[in-house]
Amino acid sequence: MNIKSLLLSCGVLLAASPAFAQAKEITVQIWGSTWENGLMAISQQFEAETGIKVNAVTQSSSGEGLVKLQVERDNPSVDVWFATNTIASEAAQDQKLFVKIPQDKLSNRDQLIKGAMSEDWVGIYYYPMGIVYDADAIDVPPTSWEGLWKPEYKGKIIAPAMSIYSGSLLTVANIINGGTSENFDPGFEALKRLNENVSLYYTSDSQARQSIVQGEGTILIGQSSHMKAVAGEGLNMKMIAPRPAPMYFDVMMMTNGSHQEEAAKFIDFIISKTAQEEMLARVNMAPVNRNVSLPPELAAALPAEGDGIVMDGAVVLKNISEWSVRFDEIATR
């Protein structure tokens, strides 16, 4: 056999060999802190079990992430997008970019808690926005949202900017001051007064955690993963979620990409009991799989029955641009 025939023969053998088959993979777009603190390790477990490699593209917020996806609407490179449920519900109207969840391919769907799946998205975990505080640094701990306006908290509060958590702080301020979904003026007037007590407005979860660890405040308006992460730095962190506590699902959506079968397998893996237990241990978020037990400290941080509220995604989308302008005027004073 001559060299040419030998190479052709080897080429045929190599092409036919499963060991040299092209590896399956998906790309997910996710918040950097969520990826590093939880999903990266869980994705490695998924890869070990299925042989499907998971690549990550990071985003600082759901809104910023959606803009990235829209740029490549005609040929998405991302297969699974992570977002808050409020942003996801509105983003789903883009039926060219996103596809419906193939629920018949999710073997773990019957284990989900109520509200954890829609036709457009599947929840990863859920959490309330609440008040996280350093119990060793505060003489009188806050017991309600209204208490944050007390003068003794001047310069001690780290609060979310309008660009993160879909205006949750504004929504709380508006409700407790008599506002409505059509009139947010009472909320903005309350935020003007609260501004005296705010030392910093954060735009990412990592900035929120870093700020309180560095002593830029002793009270963080945030969620349960903040409590766990900051406690890991040696601070005695506590959390309450008083009424009205904005409730969120962080969710997964599927794009109209070229790896939809693999994407569905990934989503199904993430909502499995094993992956949900791992996620709970790593990020301290309430699991969407009802077969996972809550640790006492997380159960205590969740709002009492009836105290949680779900923000209207349509109202947020309609008003967020105007809210951002008005908020910036307050925050820069």
Secondary structure, DSSP 8 states (H G I E B T S, - for coil): --HHHHHHHHHHHHHH-GGGS---EEEEEEEHHHIIIIIHHHHHHHHHHH--EEEEEEESSHHHHHHHHHHTTTS-S-SEEEEEHHHHHHHTT-TTTEE---GGG-TTGGGB-TTSB-SS-EEEEEEE-EEEEETTT-SS---SSGGGGSGGGTT-EEEE-TTSGGGHHHHHHHHHTT-BTTB-HHHHHHHHHHGGGEEEEESSHHHHHHHHHTTS-SEEEE-HHHHHHHHTTT--EEEE--SSEEEEEEEEEEES-S-HHHHHHHHHHHTSHHHHHHHHHHH--EESBTTS---HHHHHHS--TT-EE---HHHHHHHHHHHHHHHHHHHT-
